[in-house]
Amino acid sequence: MRNIFWLLVIILIIGWAIGFFAFGQLLGAAIHILLVVAVIMILVRVIQGPRTRI
């Protein structure tokens, strides 16, 4: 599950870069919002720390 999380983050960052540089401000702004969501997800994950399995 953790690998899927990082894969999603990488895809969002690449998508933001492509949208910002290839499609201009309108689509770049929409993808920028997704990037902010990805950063928030990373911060929540770091704050929670590793999960232990019982």
C-alpha positions in Angstrom: 0.0 0.0 0.0 2.9 2.3 0.7 4.3 1.9 -2.8 1.0 2.9 -4.3 1.0 6.0 -2.2 4.4 7.1 -3.5 3.5 6.2 -7.1 0.5 8.4 -6.8 2.6 11.3 -5.5 5.1 10.9 -8.4 2.3 10.8 -11.0 0.7 14.0 -9.5 4.1 15.8 -9.6 4.8 14.8 -13.2 1.2 15.6 -14.2 1.5 19.1 -12.6 4.8 19.8 -14.5 3.3 18.7 -17.8 0.1 20.6 -17.2 1.9 23.8 -16.2 4.4 23.9 -18.9 2.4 22.3 -21.8 -1.1 23.6 -21.3 -0.7 27.0 -19.7 -2.2 28.5 -16.6 -5.7 27.1 -16.7 -4.9 23.4 -16.6 -1.7 24.0 -14.7 -3.7 25.6 -11.9 -6.1 22.6 -11.7 -3.2 20.2 -11.5 -1.5 22.5 -9.0 -4.4 21.9 -6.6 -3.8 18.1 -7.0 -0.2 18.7 -6.2 -1.1 20.5 -3.0 -3.4 17.6 -2.0 -0.4 15.2 -2.6 1.9 17.3 -0.4 -0.8 17.4 2.4 -1.0 13.6 2.1 2.8 13.3 2.4 2.7 15.5 5.5 -0.1 13.5 7.2 1.8 10.3 6.4 5.0 11.6 7.9 3.3 12.9 11.0 1.5 9.6 11.6 4.7 7.6 11.3 5.0 4.0 10.3 2.1 1.7 11.0 2.7 -1.5 12.9 0.9 -4.7 12.1 -0.6 -6.9 14.8 
